[in-house]
């Protein structure tokens, strides 16, 4: 599946009565909530001795993707564009790949 195809299919389950601003709010708040669920699952594994529940983490990461698609659509961006812009930013920041020294003394 292509990333923009995912976004289009995900948007089929978005609440059509919301305004653009409400879609953005839904995306931003939902993203925080789902990322928190990923973090909680990882925390339980590393701090409380639970087994790493890969299937649960994958499910929650899928929910993260849905909310990213929701927020992106609310600002009239497709996911491919957002991802390409991010890769370009990373290439400029780390032209030879990650470098701890460049990370510590990075230009904004």
Residue pairs with C-beta under 8 A, 6 or more apart in sequence:
2 80
3 78
3 79
3 80
3 83
4 78
4 79
4 80
6 65
6 69
6 79
7 69
7 72
7 73
7 78
7 79
10 65
10 66
10 69
10 70
11 69
11 70
11 73
13 66
14 23
14 70
14 73
15 23
15 26
18 26
20 74
20 75
21 74
23 70
23 71
23 73
23 74
24 71
24 74
24 75
26 67
26 70
26 71
26 74
27 67
27 68
27 69
27 70
27 71
27 72
27 73
27 74
28 67
28 71
30 63
30 66
30 67
30 70
31 64
31 67
31 68
31 71
34 60
34 63
34 64
34 66
34 67
35 64
37 60
37 63
38 57
38 60
38 61
38 64
41 52
41 53
41 56
41 57
41 60
42 52
42 57
44 50
45 51
45 52
45 53
68 79
69 79
72 78
72 79
72 82
93 102
93 106
94 102
94 103
